[in-house]
Amino acid sequence: MSRKTHFAFDHKEWQAFLRDIDSQLEEPVTQHCLGGFVLRVVYDIPRYTADLDYLEVIPSNTKNSLESIGGPESALAKKHKLFLHFTGVIDMPEDYE
């Protein structure tokens, strides 16, 4: 019986995915990220994650474009097997940025 092992994605895979997203955006966008993506990429914790959770996007009017470019059902998500995920309502500490 074989057992599948989940592994953390290499930063290069995330870079390629985010570069593809950047190439389709019409203006600069800032995302406030959290979750497994942050643990993996920023803190180098070996943790499997296929999504980039974000709490906020600036400017806010780019959220729909961002989701259509890199959301779960997007062509880029299918290509890279990674996707963006808006977290919605979540309690964060004051001045979390």
mmCIF file as gemmi writes it, N, C-alpha and C atoms, coordinates in Angstrom:
data_model
loop_
_atom_site.group_PDB
_atom_site.id
_atom_site.type_symbol
_atom_site.label_atom_id
_atom_site.label_alt_id
_atom_site.label_comp_id
_atom_site.label_asym_id
_atom_site.label_entity_id
_atom_site.label_seq_id
_atom_site.pdbx_PDB_ins_code
_atom_site.Cartn_x
_atom_site.Cartn_y
_atom_site.Cartn_z
_atom_site.occupancy
_atom_site.B_iso_or_equiv
_atom_site.pdbx_formal_charge
_atom_site.auth_seq_id
_atom_site.auth_asym_id
_atom_site.pdbx_PDB_model_num
ATOM 1 N N . MET Axp A 1 ? 0.845 -1.173 0 1 0 ? 1 A 1
ATOM 2 C CA . MET Axp A 1 ? 0 0 0 1 0 ? 1 A 1
ATOM 3 C C . MET Axp A 1 ? 0.894 1.24 0 1 0 ? 1 A 1
ATOM 4 N N . SER Axp A 2 ? 0.661 2.122 -0.944 1 0 ? 2 A 1
ATOM 5 C CA . SER Axp A 2 ? 1.47 3.337 -0.985 1 0 ? 2 A 1
ATOM 6 C C . SER Axp A 2 ? 0.756 4.456 -0.234 1 0 ? 2 A 1
ATOM 7 N N . ARG Axp A 3 ? 1.539 5.332 0.298 1 0 ? 3 A 1
ATOM 8 C CA . ARG Axp A 3 ? 0.996 6.466 1.032 1 0 ? 3 A 1
ATOM 9 C C . ARG Axp A 3 ? 1.458 7.748 0.36 1 0 ? 3 A 1
ATOM 10 N N . LYS Axp A 4 ? 0.514 8.621 0.019 1 0 ? 4 A 1
ATOM 11 C CA . LYS Axp A 4 ? 0.878 9.892 -0.59 1 0 ? 4 A 1
ATOM 12 C C . LYS Axp A 4 ? 1.408 10.831 0.485 1 0 ? 4 A 1
ATOM 13 N N . THR Axp A 5 ? 2.484 11.492 0.146 1 0 ? 5 A 1
ATOM 14 C CA . THR Axp A 5 ? 3.067 12.461 1.053 1 0 ? 5 A 1
ATOM 15 C C . THR Axp A 5 ? 2.851 13.846 0.487 1 0 ? 5 A 1
ATOM 16 N N . HIS Axp A 6 ? 2.306 14.736 1.283 1 0 ? 6 A 1
ATOM 17 C CA . HIS Axp A 6 ? 2.174 16.129 0.865 1 0 ? 6 A 1
ATOM 18 C C . HIS Axp A 6 ? 3.493 16.824 1.155 1 0 ? 6 A 1
ATOM 19 N N . PHE Axp A 7 ? 3.893 17.679 0.268 1 0 ? 7 A 1
ATOM 20 C CA . PHE Axp A 7 ? 5.128 18.416 0.458 1 0 ? 7 A 1
ATOM 21 C C . PHE Axp A 7 ? 4.873 19.887 0.19 1 0 ? 7 A 1
ATOM 22 N N . ALA Axp A 8 ? 5.699 20.706 0.772 1 0 ? 8 A 1
ATOM 23 C CA . ALA Axp A 8 ? 5.571 22.148 0.566 1 0 ? 8 A 1
ATOM 24 C C . ALA Axp A 8 ? 6.078 22.495 -0.822 1 0 ? 8 A 1
ATOM 25 N N . PHE Axp A 9 ? 5.409 23.422 -1.484 1 0 ? 9 A 1
ATOM 26 C CA . PHE Axp A 9 ? 5.845 23.863 -2.796 1 0 ? 9 A 1
ATOM 27 C C . PHE Axp A 9 ? 7.121 24.673 -2.678 1 0 ? 9 A 1
ATOM 28 N N . ASP Axp A 10 ? 7.98 24.522 -3.64 1 0 ? 10 A 1
ATOM 29 C CA . ASP Axp A 10 ? 9.189 25.315 -3.728 1 0 ? 10 A 1
ATOM 30 C C . ASP Axp A 10 ? 8.809 26.77 -3.98 1 0 ? 10 A 1
ATOM 31 N N . HIS Axp A 11 ? 9.581 27.674 -3.462 1 0 ? 11 A 1
ATOM 32 C CA . HIS Axp A 11 ? 9.307 29.096 -3.672 1 0 ? 11 A 1
ATOM 33 C C . HIS Axp A 11 ? 9.265 29.439 -5.149 1 0 ? 11 A 1
ATOM 34 N N . LYS Axp A 12 ? 10.019 28.742 -5.971 1 0 ? 12 A 1
ATOM 35 C CA . LYS Axp A 12 ? 10.028 29.015 -7.408 1 0 ? 12 A 1
ATOM 36 C C . LYS Axp A 12 ? 8.648 28.8 -8.019 1 0 ? 12 A 1
ATOM 37 N N . GLU Axp A 13 ? 7.918 27.807 -7.546 1 0 ? 13 A 1
ATOM 38 C CA . GLU Axp A 13 ? 6.563 27.589 -8.057 1 0 ? 13 A 1
ATOM 39 C C . GLU Axp A 13 ? 5.658 28.764 -7.698 1 0 ? 13 A 1
ATOM 40 N N . TRP Axp A 14 ? 5.78 29.258 -6.475 1 0 ? 14 A 1
ATOM 41 C CA . TRP Axp A 14 ? 4.986 30.421 -6.078 1 0 ? 14 A 1
ATOM 42 C C . TRP Axp A 14 ? 5.403 31.634 -6.886 1 0 ? 14 A 1
ATOM 43 N N . GLN Axp A 15 ? 6.701 31.804 -7.118 1 0 ? 15 A 1
ATOM 44 C CA . GLN Axp A 15 ? 7.171 32.951 -7.905 1 0 ? 15 A 1
ATOM 45 C C . GLN Axp A 15 ? 6.594 32.913 -9.314 1 0 ? 15 A 1
ATOM 46 N N . ALA Axp A 16 ? 6.586 31.757 -9.941 1 0 ? 16 A 1
ATOM 47 C CA . ALA Axp A 16 ? 6.052 31.631 -11.298 1 0 ? 16 A 1
ATOM 48 C C . ALA Axp A 16 ? 4.561 31.956 -11.322 1 0 ? 16 A 1
ATOM 49 N N . PHE Axp A 17 ? 3.824 31.455 -10.352 1 0 ? 17 A 1
ATOM 50 C CA . PHE Axp A 17 ? 2.386 31.72 -10.262 1 0 ? 17 A 1
ATOM 51 C C . PHE Axp A 17 ? 2.123 33.217 -10.082 1 0 ? 17 A 1
ATOM 52 N N . LEU Axp A 18 ? 2.82 33.828 -9.13 1 0 ? 18 A 1
ATOM 53 C CA . LEU Axp A 18 ? 2.607 35.248 -8.858 1 0 ? 18 A 1
ATOM 54 C C . LEU Axp A 18 ? 3.085 36.123 -10.016 1 0 ? 18 A 1
ATOM 55 N N . ARG Axp A 19 ? 4.137 35.715 -10.683 1 0 ? 19 A 1
ATOM 56 C CA . ARG Axp A 19 ? 4.609 36.456 -11.862 1 0 ? 19 A 1
ATOM 57 C C . ARG Axp A 19 ? 3.551 36.43 -12.967 1 0 ? 19 A 1
ATOM 58 N N . ASP Axp A 20 ? 2.916 35.271 -13.175 1 0 ? 20 A 1
ATOM 59 C CA . ASP Axp A 20 ? 1.846 35.158 -14.166 1 0 ? 20 A 1
ATOM 60 C C . ASP Axp A 20 ? 0.652 36.047 -13.805 1 0 ? 20 A 1
ATOM 61 N N . ILE Axp A 21 ? 0.337 36.115 -12.523 1 0 ? 21 A 1
ATOM 62 C CA . ILE Axp A 21 ? -0.747 37 -12.076 1 0 ? 21 A 1
ATOM 63 C C . ILE Axp A 21 ? -0.366 38.454 -12.339 1 0 ? 21 A 1
ATOM 64 N N . ASP Axp A 22 ? 0.842 38.829 -11.929 1 0 ? 22 A 1
ATOM 65 C CA . ASP Axp A 22 ? 1.305 40.205 -12.133 1 0 ? 22 A 1
ATOM 66 C C . ASP Axp A 22 ? 1.22 40.626 -13.596 1 0 ? 22 A 1
ATOM 67 N N . SER Axp A 23 ? 1.54 39.716 -14.485 1 0 ? 23 A 1
ATOM 68 C CA . SER Axp A 23 ? 1.553 40.063 -15.912 1 0 ? 23 A 1
ATOM 69 C C . SER Axp A 23 ? 0.154 40.37 -16.443 1 0 ? 23 A 1
ATOM 70 N N . GLN Axp A 24 ? -0.882 39.924 -15.733 1 0 ? 24 A 1
ATOM 71 C CA . GLN Axp A 24 ? -2.258 40.159 -16.181 1 0 ? 24 A 1
ATOM 72 C C . GLN Axp A 24 ? -2.958 41.304 -15.455 1 0 ? 24 A 1
ATOM 73 N N . LEU Axp A 25 ? -2.347 41.828 -14.42 1 0 ? 25 A 1
ATOM 74 C CA . LEU Axp A 25 ? -2.951 42.937 -13.682 1 0 ? 25 A 1
ATOM 75 C C . LEU Axp A 25 ? -2.742 44.25 -14.425 1 0 ? 25 A 1
ATOM 76 N N . GLU Axp A 26 ? -3.732 45.115 -14.354 1 0 ? 26 A 1
ATOM 77 C CA . GLU Axp A 26 ? -3.663 46.399 -15.043 1 0 ? 26 A 1
ATOM 78 C C . GLU Axp A 26 ? -3.023 47.499 -14.202 1 0 ? 26 A 1
ATOM 79 N N . GLU Axp A 27 ? -2.86 47.253 -12.903 1 0 ? 27 A 1
ATOM 80 C CA . GLU Axp A 27 ? -2.249 48.228 -12.007 1 0 ? 27 A 1
ATOM 81 C C . GLU Axp A 27 ? -1.604 47.494 -10.84 1 0 ? 27 A 1
ATOM 82 N N . PRO Axp A 28 ? -0.684 48.155 -10.136 1 0 ? 28 A 1
ATOM 83 C CA . PRO Axp A 28 ? -0.065 47.513 -8.967 1 0 ? 28 A 1
ATOM 84 C C . PRO Axp A 28 ? -1.109 47.171 -7.902 1 0 ? 28 A 1
ATOM 85 N N . VAL Axp A 29 ? -0.938 46.017 -7.279 1 0 ? 29 A 1
ATOM 86 C CA . VAL Axp A 29 ? -1.866 45.53 -6.26 1 0 ? 29 A 1
ATOM 87 C C . VAL Axp A 29 ? -1.061 45.069 -5.05 1 0 ? 29 A 1
ATOM 88 N N . THR Axp A 30 ? -1.569 45.386 -3.875 1 0 ? 30 A 1
ATOM 89 C CA . THR Axp A 30 ? -0.978 44.92 -2.622 1 0 ? 30 A 1
ATOM 90 C C . THR Axp A 30 ? -1.97 43.978 -1.957 1 0 ? 30 A 1
ATOM 91 N N . GLN Axp A 31 ? -1.478 42.818 -1.509 1 0 ? 31 A 1
ATOM 92 C CA . GLN Axp A 31 ? -2.324 41.866 -0.78 1 0 ? 31 A 1
ATOM 93 C C . GLN Axp A 31 ? -1.794 41.723 0.632 1 0 ? 31 A 1
ATOM 94 N N . HIS Axp A 32 ? -2.699 41.633 1.598 1 0 ? 32 A 1
ATOM 95 C CA . HIS Axp A 32 ? -2.331 41.316 2.974 1 0 ? 32 A 1
ATOM 96 C C . HIS Axp A 32 ? -2.585 39.825 3.144 1 0 ? 32 A 1
ATOM 97 N N . CYS Axp A 33 ? -1.511 39.055 3.178 1 0 ? 33 A 1
ATOM 98 C CA . CYS Axp A 33 ? -1.6 37.593 3.169 1 0 ? 33 A 1
ATOM 99 C C . CYS Axp A 33 ? -1.494 37.017 4.581 1 0 ? 33 A 1
ATOM 100 N N . LEU Axp A 34 ? -2.013 35.81 4.734 1 0 ? 34 A 1
ATOM 101 C CA . LEU Axp A 34 ? -1.944 35.093 5.997 1 0 ? 34 A 1
ATOM 102 C C . LEU Axp A 34 ? -2.048 33.602 5.72 1 0 ? 34 A 1
ATOM 103 N N . GLY Axp A 35 ? -1.92 32.803 6.737 1 0 ? 35 A 1
ATOM 104 C CA . GLY Axp A 35 ? -2.109 31.364 6.597 1 0 ? 35 A 1
ATOM 105 C C . GLY Axp A 35 ? -0.851 30.601 6.19 1 0 ? 35 A 1
ATOM 106 N N . GLY Axp A 36 ? -1.088 29.42 5.621 1 0 ? 36 A 1
ATOM 107 C CA . GLY Axp A 36 ? -0.004 28.511 5.262 1 0 ? 36 A 1
ATOM 108 C C . GLY Axp A 36 ? 0.994 29.087 4.28 1 0 ? 36 A 1
ATOM 109 N N . PHE Axp A 37 ? 0.535 29.928 3.358 1 0 ? 37 A 1
ATOM 110 C CA . PHE Axp A 37 ? 1.45 30.553 2.407 1 0 ? 37 A 1
ATOM 111 C C . PHE Axp A 37 ? 2.504 31.37 3.139 1 0 ? 37 A 1
ATOM 112 N N . VAL Axp A 38 ? 2.081 32.158 4.112 1 0 ? 38 A 1
ATOM 113 C CA . VAL Axp A 38 ? 3.014 32.986 4.873 1 0 ? 38 A 1
ATOM 114 C C . VAL Axp A 38 ? 3.98 32.102 5.651 1 0 ? 38 A 1
ATOM 115 N N . LEU Axp A 39 ? 3.463 31.059 6.285 1 0 ? 39 A 1
ATOM 116 C CA . LEU Axp A 39 ? 4.339 30.153 7.033 1 0 ? 39 A 1
ATOM 117 C C . LEU Axp A 39 ? 5.383 29.512 6.126 1 0 ? 39 A 1
ATOM 118 N N . ARG Axp A 40 ? 4.965 29.133 4.92 1 0 ? 40 A 1
ATOM 119 C CA . ARG Axp A 40 ? 5.869 28.466 3.989 1 0 ? 40 A 1
ATOM 120 C C . ARG Axp A 40 ? 6.894 29.409 3.376 1 0 ? 40 A 1
ATOM 121 N N . VAL Axp A 41 ? 6.43 30.495 2.813 1 0 ? 41 A 1
ATOM 122 C CA . VAL Axp A 41 ? 7.309 31.36 2.033 1 0 ? 41 A 1
ATOM 123 C C . VAL Axp A 41 ? 8.091 32.346 2.894 1 0 ? 41 A 1
ATOM 124 N N . VAL Axp A 42 ? 7.447 32.937 3.887 1 0 ? 42 A 1
ATOM 125 C CA . VAL Axp A 42 ? 8.129 33.939 4.705 1 0 ? 42 A 1
ATOM 126 C C . VAL Axp A 42 ? 8.973 33.294 5.795 1 0 ? 42 A 1
ATOM 127 N N . TYR Axp A 43 ? 8.415 32.273 6.471 1 0 ? 43 A 1
ATOM 128 C CA . TYR Axp A 43 ? 9.118 31.66 7.591 1 0 ? 43 A 1
ATOM 129 C C . TYR Axp A 43 ? 9.775 30.325 7.247 1 0 ? 43 A 1
ATOM 130 N N . ASP Axp A 44 ? 9.624 29.87 6.003 1 0 ? 44 A 1
ATOM 131 C CA . ASP Axp A 44 ? 10.245 28.647 5.498 1 0 ? 44 A 1
ATOM 132 C C . ASP Axp A 44 ? 9.873 27.408 6.328 1 0 ? 44 A 1
ATOM 133 N N . ILE Axp A 45 ? 8.654 27.391 6.837 1 0 ? 45 A 1
ATOM 134 C CA . ILE Axp A 45 ? 8.157 26.228 7.567 1 0 ? 45 A 1
ATOM 135 C C . ILE Axp A 45 ? 7.683 25.212 6.534 1 0 ? 45 A 1
ATOM 136 N N . PRO Axp A 46 ? 8.19 23.991 6.576 1 0 ? 46 A 1
ATOM 137 C CA . PRO Axp A 46 ? 7.819 22.999 5.56 1 0 ? 46 A 1
ATOM 138 C C . PRO Axp A 46 ? 6.379 22.539 5.72 1 0 ? 46 A 1
ATOM 139 N N . ARG Axp A 47 ? 5.509 23.228 5.057 1 0 ? 47 A 1
ATOM 140 C CA . ARG Axp A 47 ? 4.076 23.009 5.211 1 0 ? 47 A 1
ATOM 141 C C . ARG Axp A 47 ? 3.432 23.006 3.836 1 0 ? 47 A 1
ATOM 142 N N . TYR Axp A 48 ? 2.588 22.033 3.574 1 0 ? 48 A 1
ATOM 143 C CA . TYR Axp A 48 ? 1.891 21.948 2.295 1 0 ? 48 A 1
ATOM 144 C C . TYR Axp A 48 ? 0.791 23.001 2.225 1 0 ? 48 A 1
ATOM 145 N N . THR Axp A 49 ? 0.761 23.725 1.148 1 0 ? 49 A 1
ATOM 146 C CA . THR Axp A 49 ? -0.351 24.63 0.888 1 0 ? 49 A 1
ATOM 147 C C . THR Axp A 49 ? -0.432 24.891 -0.606 1 0 ? 49 A 1
ATOM 148 N N . ALA Axp A 50 ? -1.628 24.935 -1.109 1 0 ? 50 A 1
ATOM 149 C CA . ALA Axp A 50 ? -1.836 25.203 -2.529 1 0 ? 50 A 1
ATOM 150 C C . ALA Axp A 50 ? -2.587 26.511 -2.728 1 0 ? 50 A 1
ATOM 151 N N . ASP Axp A 51 ? -2.862 27.219 -1.617 1 0 ? 51 A 1
ATOM 152 C CA . ASP Axp A 51 ? -3.576 28.482 -1.763 1 0 ? 51 A 1
ATOM 153 C C . ASP Axp A 51 ? -2.85 29.603 -1.041 1 0 ? 51 A 1
ATOM 154 N N . LEU Axp A 52 ? -3.091 30.784 -1.521 1 0 ? 52 A 1
ATOM 155 C CA . LEU Axp A 52 ? -2.566 31.988 -0.905 1 0 ? 52 A 1
ATOM 156 C C . LEU Axp A 52 ? -3.78 32.717 -0.336 1 0 ? 52 A 1
ATOM 157 N N . ASP Axp A 53 ? -3.953 32.616 0.978 1 0 ? 53 A 1
ATOM 158 C CA . ASP Axp A 53 ? -5.064 33.285 1.656 1 0 ? 53 A 1
ATOM 159 C C . ASP Axp A 53 ? -4.727 34.759 1.813 1 0 ? 53 A 1
ATOM 160 N N . TYR Axp A 54 ? -5.693 35.61 1.495 1 0 ? 54 A 1
ATOM 161 C CA . TYR Axp A 54 ? -5.467 37.027 1.721 1 0 ? 54 A 1
ATOM 162 C C . TYR Axp A 54 ? -6.697 37.661 2.358 1 0 ? 54 A 1
ATOM 163 N N . LEU Axp A 55 ? -6.414 38.646 3.179 1 0 ? 55 A 1
ATOM 164 C CA . LEU Axp A 55 ? -7.432 39.331 3.966 1 0 ? 55 A 1
ATOM 165 C C . LEU Axp A 55 ? -7.906 40.606 3.289 1 0 ? 55 A 1
ATOM 166 N N . GLU Axp A 56 ? -6.979 41.267 2.609 1 0 ? 56 A 1
ATOM 167 C CA . GLU Axp A 56 ? -7.303 42.556 2.01 1 0 ? 56 A 1
ATOM 168 C C . GLU Axp A 56 ? -6.489 42.721 0.737 1 0 ? 56 A 1
ATOM 169 N N . VAL Axp A 57 ? -7.039 43.478 -0.19 1 0 ? 57 A 1
ATOM 170 C CA . VAL Axp A 57 ? -6.34 43.819 -1.421 1 0 ? 57 A 1
ATOM 171 C C . VAL Axp A 57 ? -6.471 45.331 -1.627 1 0 ? 57 A 1
ATOM 172 N N . ILE Axp A 58 ? -5.366 45.944 -2.015 1 0 ? 58 A 1
ATOM 173 C CA . ILE Axp A 58 ? -5.337 47.394 -2.215 1 0 ? 58 A 1
ATOM 174 C C . ILE Axp A 58 ? -4.802 47.664 -3.618 1 0 ? 58 A 1
ATOM 175 N N . PRO Axp A 59 ? -5.521 48.399 -4.429 1 0 ? 59 A 1
ATOM 176 C CA . PRO Axp A 59 ? -6.811 49.03 -4.193 1 0 ? 59 A 1
ATOM 177 C C . PRO Axp A 59 ? -7.94 48.002 -4.165 1 0 ? 59 A 1
ATOM 178 N N . SER Axp A 60 ? -8.951 48.269 -3.383 1 0 ? 60 A 1
ATOM 179 C CA . SER Axp A 60 ? -10.031 47.306 -3.148 1 0 ? 60 A 1
ATOM 180 C C . SER Axp A 60 ? -10.821 46.968 -4.409 1 0 ? 60 A 1
ATOM 181 N N . ASN Axp A 61 ? -10.839 47.863 -5.387 1 0 ? 61 A 1
ATOM 182 C CA . ASN Axp A 61 ? -11.599 47.586 -6.612 1 0 ? 61 A 1
ATOM 183 C C . ASN Axp A 61 ? -10.926 46.54 -7.508 1 0 ? 61 A 1
ATOM 184 N N . THR Axp A 62 ? -9.744 46.057 -7.128 1 0 ? 62 A 1
ATOM 185 C CA . THR Axp A 62 ? -9.056 45.031 -7.924 1 0 ? 62 A 1
ATOM 186 C C . THR Axp A 62 ? -9.355 43.608 -7.447 1 0 ? 62 A 1
ATOM 187 N N . LYS Axp A 63 ? -10.124 43.464 -6.372 1 0 ? 63 A 1
ATOM 188 C CA . LYS Axp A 63 ? -10.398 42.134 -5.81 1 0 ? 63 A 1
ATOM 189 C C . LYS Axp A 63 ? -11.03 41.195 -6.838 1 0 ? 63 A 1
ATOM 190 N N . ASN Axp A 64 ? -12.043 41.638 -7.561 1 0 ? 64 A 1
ATOM 191 C CA . ASN Axp A 64 ? -12.704 40.767 -8.539 1 0 ? 64 A 1
ATOM 192 C C . ASN Axp A 64 ? -11.76 40.367 -9.671 1 0 ? 64 A 1
ATOM 193 N N . SER Axp A 65 ? -10.966 41.315 -10.143 1 0 ? 65 A 1
ATOM 194 C CA . SER Axp A 65 ? -9.995 40.997 -11.194 1 0 ? 65 A 1
ATOM 195 C C . SER Axp A 65 ? -8.984 39.975 -10.698 1 0 ? 65 A 1
ATOM 196 N N . LEU Axp A 66 ? -8.507 40.181 -9.486 1 0 ? 66 A 1
ATOM 197 C CA . LEU Axp A 66 ? -7.526 39.28 -8.907 1 0 ? 66 A 1
ATOM 198 C C . LEU Axp A 66 ? -8.084 37.867 -8.788 1 0 ? 66 A 1
ATOM 199 N N . GLU Axp A 67 ? -9.315 37.749 -8.331 1 0 ? 67 A 1
ATOM 200 C CA . GLU Axp A 67 ? -9.952 36.435 -8.203 1 0 ? 67 A 1
ATOM 201 C C . GLU Axp A 67 ? -10.147 35.763 -9.561 1 0 ? 67 A 1
ATOM 202 N N . SER Axp A 68 ? -10.513 36.536 -10.576 1 0 ? 68 A 1
ATOM 203 C CA . SER Axp A 68 ? -10.717 35.92 -11.892 1 0 ? 68 A 1
ATOM 204 C C . SER Axp A 68 ? -9.382 35.505 -12.515 1 0 ? 68 A 1
ATOM 205 N N . ILE Axp A 69 ? -8.323 36.215 -12.21 1 0 ? 69 A 1
ATOM 206 C CA . ILE Axp A 69 ? -6.997 35.877 -12.741 1 0 ? 69 A 1
ATOM 207 C C . ILE Axp A 69 ? -6.386 34.688 -12.008 1 0 ? 69 A 1
ATOM 208 N N . GLY Axp A 70 ? -6.471 34.679 -10.667 1 0 ? 70 A 1
ATOM 209 C CA . GLY Axp A 70 ? -5.765 33.649 -9.905 1 0 ? 70 A 1
ATOM 210 C C . GLY Axp A 70 ? -6.598 32.865 -8.917 1 0 ? 70 A 1
ATOM 211 N N . GLY Axp A 71 ? -7.919 33.015 -8.958 1 0 ? 71 A 1
ATOM 212 C CA . GLY Axp A 71 ? -8.797 32.289 -8.035 1 0 ? 71 A 1
ATOM 213 C C . GLY Axp A 71 ? -8.855 30.801 -8.331 1 0 ? 71 A 1
ATOM 214 N N . PRO Axp A 72 ? -9.573 30.038 -7.512 1 0 ? 72 A 1
ATOM 215 C CA . PRO Axp A 72 ? -9.598 28.573 -7.611 1 0 ? 72 A 1
ATOM 216 C C . PRO Axp A 72 ? -10.003 28.01 -8.973 1 0 ? 72 A 1
ATOM 217 N N . GLU Axp A 73 ? -10.856 28.693 -9.704 1 0 ? 73 A 1
ATOM 218 C CA . GLU Axp A 73 ? -11.329 28.175 -10.995 1 0 ? 73 A 1
ATOM 219 C C . GLU Axp A 73 ? -10.613 28.799 -12.194 1 0 ? 73 A 1
ATOM 220 N N . SER Axp A 74 ? -9.593 29.587 -11.953 1 0 ? 74 A 1
ATOM 221 C CA . SER Axp A 74 ? -8.9 30.301 -13.028 1 0 ? 74 A 1
ATOM 222 C C . SER Axp A 74 ? -7.988 29.383 -13.842 1 0 ? 74 A 1
ATOM 223 N N . ALA Axp A 75 ? -7.644 29.852 -15.024 1 0 ? 75 A 1
ATOM 224 C CA . ALA Axp A 75 ? -6.704 29.117 -15.882 1 0 ? 75 A 1
ATOM 225 C C . ALA Axp A 75 ? -5.339 29 -15.211 1 0 ? 75 A 1
ATOM 226 N N . LEU Axp A 76 ? -4.92 30.057 -14.509 1 0 ? 76 A 1
ATOM 227 C CA . LEU Axp A 76 ? -3.62 29.995 -13.821 1 0 ? 76 A 1
ATOM 228 C C . LEU Axp A 76 ? -3.632 28.985 -12.679 1 0 ? 76 A 1
ATOM 229 N N . ALA Axp A 77 ? -4.749 28.866 -11.981 1 0 ? 77 A 1
ATOM 230 C CA . ALA Axp A 77 ? -4.853 27.867 -10.911 1 0 ? 77 A 1
ATOM 231 C C . ALA Axp A 77 ? -4.709 26.463 -11.489 1 0 ? 77 A 1
ATOM 232 N N . LYS Axp A 78 ? -5.319 26.235 -12.631 1 0 ? 78 A 1
ATOM 233 C CA . LYS Axp A 78 ? -5.212 24.922 -13.272 1 0 ? 78 A 1
ATOM 234 C C . LYS Axp A 78 ? -3.795 24.669 -13.781 1 0 ? 78 A 1
ATOM 235 N N . LYS Axp A 79 ? -3.164 25.701 -14.301 1 0 ? 79 A 1
ATOM 236 C CA . LYS Axp A 79 ? -1.797 25.58 -14.822 1 0 ? 79 A 1
ATOM 237 C C . LYS Axp A 79 ? -0.794 25.305 -13.704 1 0 ? 79 A 1
ATOM 238 N N . HIS Axp A 80 ? -0.874 26.072 -12.609 1 0 ? 80 A 1
ATOM 239 C CA . HIS Axp A 80 ? 0.125 25.995 -11.537 1 0 ? 80 A 1
ATOM 240 C C . HIS Axp A 80 ? -0.274 25.085 -10.376 1 0 ? 80 A 1
ATOM 241 N N . LYS Axp A 81 ? -1.551 24.711 -10.323 1 0 ? 81 A 1
ATOM 242 C CA . LYS Axp A 81 ? -2.08 23.949 -9.184 1 0 ? 81 A 1
ATOM 243 C C . LYS Axp A 81 ? -1.909 24.715 -7.871 1 0 ? 81 A 1
ATOM 244 N N . LEU Axp A 82 ? -2.019 26.042 -7.978 1 0 ? 82 A 1
ATOM 245 C CA . LEU Axp A 82 ? -1.985 26.982 -6.867 1 0 ? 82 A 1
ATOM 246 C C . LEU Axp A 82 ? -3.09 27.996 -7.125 1 0 ? 82 A 1
ATOM 247 N N . PHE Axp A 83 ? -3.603 28.63 -6.081 1 0 ? 83 A 1
ATOM 248 C CA . PHE Axp A 83 ? -4.643 29.617 -6.302 1 0 ? 83 A 1
ATOM 249 C C . PHE Axp A 83 ? -4.714 30.636 -5.171 1 0 ? 83 A 1
ATOM 250 N N . LEU Axp A 84 ? -5.354 31.766 -5.47 1 0 ? 84 A 1
ATOM 251 C CA . LEU Axp A 84 ? -5.614 32.81 -4.488 1 0 ? 84 A 1
ATOM 252 C C . LEU Axp A 84 ? -6.944 32.535 -3.814 1 0 ? 84 A 1
ATOM 253 N N . HIS Axp A 85 ? -7.035 32.893 -2.531 1 0 ? 85 A 1
ATOM 254 C CA . HIS Axp A 85 ? -8.282 32.672 -1.79 1 0 ? 85 A 1
ATOM 255 C C . HIS Axp A 85 ? -8.535 33.845 -0.851 1 0 ? 85 A 1
ATOM 256 N N . PHE Axp A 86 ? -9.622 34.58 -1.101 1 0 ? 86 A 1
ATOM 257 C CA . PHE Axp A 86 ? -10.013 35.675 -0.223 1 0 ? 86 A 1
ATOM 258 C C . PHE Axp A 86 ? -10.629 35.082 1.033 1 0 ? 86 A 1
ATOM 259 N N . THR Axp A 87 ? -10.137 35.49 2.209 1 0 ? 87 A 1
ATOM 260 C CA . THR Axp A 87 ? -10.59 34.889 3.462 1 0 ? 87 A 1
ATOM 261 C C . THR Axp A 87 ? -11.874 35.478 4.005 1 0 ? 87 A 1
ATOM 262 N N . GLY Axp A 88 ? -12.239 36.672 3.555 1 0 ? 88 A 1
ATOM 263 C CA . GLY Axp A 88 ? -13.471 37.27 4.051 1 0 ? 88 A 1
ATOM 264 C C . GLY Axp A 88 ? -13.293 37.85 5.433 1 0 ? 88 A 1
ATOM 265 N N . VAL Axp A 89 ? -14.25 37.586 6.291 1 0 ? 89 A 1
ATOM 266 C CA . VAL Axp A 89 ? -14.249 38.185 7.627 1 0 ? 89 A 1
ATOM 267 C C . VAL Axp A 89 ? -13.377 37.36 8.561 1 0 ? 89 A 1
ATOM 268 N N . ILE Axp A 90 ? -12.44 38.04 9.177 1 0 ? 90 A 1
ATOM 269 C CA . ILE Axp A 90 ? -11.553 37.402 10.147 1 0 ? 90 A 1
ATOM 270 C C . ILE Axp A 90 ? -11.111 38.47 11.148 1 0 ? 90 A 1
ATOM 271 N N . ASP Axp A 91 ? -10.962 38.1 12.406 1 0 ? 91 A 1
ATOM 272 C CA . ASP Axp A 91 ? -10.496 39.036 13.424 1 0 ? 91 A 1
ATOM 273 C C . ASP Axp A 91 ? -8.976 39.075 13.407 1 0 ? 91 A 1
ATOM 274 N N . MET Axp A 92 ? -8.445 40.259 13.219 1 0 ? 92 A 1
ATOM 275 C CA . MET Axp A 92 ? -6.999 40.451 13.228 1 0 ? 92 A 1
ATOM 276 C C . MET Axp A 92 ? -6.653 41.455 14.312 1 0 ? 92 A 1
ATOM 277 N N . PRO Axp A 93 ? -5.438 41.36 14.849 1 0 ? 93 A 1
ATOM 278 C CA . PRO Axp A 93 ? -5.036 42.342 15.849 1 0 ? 93 A 1
ATOM 279 C C . PRO Axp A 93 ? -4.952 43.749 15.248 1 0 ? 93 A 1
ATOM 280 N N . GLU Axp A 94 ? -5.15 44.749 16.085 1 0 ? 94 A 1
ATOM 281 C CA . GLU Axp A 94 ? -5.03 46.123 15.631 1 0 ? 94 A 1
ATOM 282 C C . GLU Axp A 94 ? -3.628 46.347 15.083 1 0 ? 94 A 1
ATOM 283 N N . ASP Axp A 95 ? -3.508 47.08 13.996 1 0 ? 95 A 1
ATOM 284 C CA . ASP Axp A 95 ? -2.231 47.381 13.357 1 0 ? 95 A 1
ATOM 285 C C . ASP Axp A 95 ? -1.473 46.12 12.92 1 0 ? 95 A 1
ATOM 286 N N . TYR Axp A 96 ? -2.19 45.115 12.449 1 0 ? 96 A 1
ATOM 287 C CA . TYR Axp A 96 ? -1.551 43.86 12.045 1 0 ? 96 A 1
ATOM 288 C C . TYR Axp A 96 ? -0.567 44.031 10.897 1 0 ? 96 A 1
ATOM 289 N N . GLU Axp A 97 ? -0.752 45.078 10.066 1 0 ? 97 A 1
ATOM 290 C CA . GLU Axp A 97 ? 0.138 45.263 8.931 1 0 ? 97 A 1
ATOM 291 C C . GLU Axp A 97 ? 1.565 45.381 9.381 1 0 ? 97 A 1
